[in-house]
Amino acid sequence: MSGRGFEFLEHTSDVYVRAYGRSVSEAFEEAGRALFSVLVRNLETVKGVRELEVGARGYDKHSLLYDWLERMLLVFQLEKLVASEVKVLELSTTGEDLVIRGRVRGETFDPNRHVPGIDVKSPTYWLMEVSESESGAEVKFVLDI
């Protein structure tokens, strides 16, 4: 696996995503970017003028990815922030939990500038995978639309 990014995989009714990077942190960053690119079609036009801290936790990497994506969705739904940048600042273990702390940067959703994408109800555990190897990390997940 080289580089980083995300792609959409075939699925009959929902959005199926594969995100990858050189590390789990990069794969989680790309997963967040993929979610925002589903919510807003012209993500490349979003300016990085507003920033929020985001944290998530889980008992394993699957539950951590689920909570991370759910927190990203809440940033959009509650804060009205469209993030063009997603950065993992820390990925650690606290007691028995995995903890991720990150930052999203973007701007407030403006229907006059941003092309709405697909309304996402929730991330799901369906077809979820988190894998690591010497060549990098990859996550797969389905977004319920």
C-alpha positions in Angstrom: 0.0 0.0 0.0 1.5 3.3 -0.9 0.4 6.9 0.0 -2.9 7.8 1.4 -6.4 8.5 0.3 -9.9 7.0 0.0 -12.2 5.5 -2.5 -15.8 4.5 -2.7 -16.6 0.8 -3.2 -19.7 -0.7 -4.7 -22.7 -1.2 -2.4 -26.3 -1.7 -3.3 -27.9 0.8 -1.0 -25.4 2.7 1.3 -22.0 4.3 0.9 -19.1 1.8 1.3 -15.6 3.4 1.8 -12.1 2.2 1.8 -9.6 4.7 3.4 -5.9 4.0 3.7 -2.6 5.5 4.7 0.9 4.8 6.0 -0.5 4.4 9.5 -3.7 3.9 11.3 -3.7 7.6 12.1 -3.5 8.5 8.4 -6.2 5.9 7.5 -8.5 7.5 10.2 -7.8 11.0 8.8 -8.8 9.8 5.3 -11.9 8.1 6.7 -13.0 11.5 8.1 -12.3 13.3 4.8 -14.3 10.6 3.0 -17.3 11.2 5.3 -17.2 15.0 4.7 -16.8 14.4 0.9 -20.1 12.4 1.0 -21.8 15.2 2.9 -20.6 18.0 0.7 -19.8 17.4 -3.0 -17.3 20.3 -3.6 -15.1 19.7 -0.6 -12.0 21.0 -2.5 -13.5 24.5 -2.3 -13.8 24.5 1.5 -11.6 27.1 3.2 -9.7 26.2 6.4 -10.9 29.2 8.5 -12.5 27.4 11.4 -11.1 24.7 13.6 -12.5 22.3 16.2 -11.0 19.6 18.4 -12.5 16.1 18.1 -12.1 13.2 20.4 -13.3 9.6 20.3 -12.7 6.4 22.2 -13.4 2.7 21.8 -12.6 -0.7 23.3 -11.0 -1.9 20.0 -10.1 -0.3 16.7 -13.5 -1.0 15.2 -15.4 0.8 18.0 -12.8 3.6 17.8 -13.4 4.0 14.1 -17.2 4.0 14.6 -17.0 6.7 17.4 -14.5 8.8 15.3 -16.9 8.8 12.3 -19.9 9.5 14.5 -18.0 12.5 16.1 -17.2 13.8 12.6 -20.9 13.5 11.6 -21.9 15.4 14.7 -19.4 18.2 13.8 -21.3 18.6 10.6 -24.8 18.2 12.0 -24.5 20.2 15.2 -21.6 22.6 14.5 -22.5 23.1 10.8 -18.7 22.7 10.1 -17.6 21.3 6.7 -14.1 20.0 7.2 -11.6 19.9 4.4 -8.8 18.9 6.7 -8.9 16.1 9.3 -5.8 15.6 11.5 -5.2 12.9 14.1 -3.1 14.5 16.9 -2.9 11.5 19.2 -3.8 7.9 19.1 -3.2 6.2 22.4 -4.4 3.7 25.0 -5.9 4.9 28.3 -6.6 2.0 30.6 -8.5 -0.5 28.5 -9.7 2.1 26.0 -8.2 3.3 22.7 -8.4 7.1 22.5 -8.1 9.3 19.5 -7.7 13.1 19.6 -7.8 15.2 16.5 -8.6 18.4 14.8 -10.9 19.3 11.9 -10.4 22.5 9.9 -12.9 23.9 7.5 -15.7 26.4 7.4 -19.4 26.8 8.3 -21.7 25.1 5.7 -23.1 27.7 3.3 -25.8 26.4 0.9 -24.9 29.2 -1.5 -21.3 28.0 -1.8 -21.3 24.3 -0.9 -23.0 21.6 -3.0 -24.9 19.4 -0.6 -24.1 15.7 -1.0 -25.9 12.7 0.5 -27.4 12.9 4.0 -25.6 10.4 6.2 -27.7 8.9 9.1 -24.8 7.1 10.8 -21.7 5.1 10.4 -22.2 1.3 10.8 -20.3 -1.8 11.8 -21.5 -3.5 8.7 -18.5 -4.7 6.6 -16.1 -2.7 8.9 -12.5 -3.6 8.7 -9.3 -2.2 10.3 -6.1 -3.7 9.1 -2.4 -2.9 9.6 0.7 -4.2 7.9 4.3 -3.1 7.4 3.2 -1.3 4.2 0.4 0.7 5.8 -3.1 0.7 7.3 -6.6 0.4 5.8 -10.1 0.9 7.1 -13.4 -0.1 5.4 -16.8 1.0 6.6 -20.4 1.6 5.5 -22.3 4.8 6.0 -26.0 4.4 6.4 -27.8 6.9 4.1 
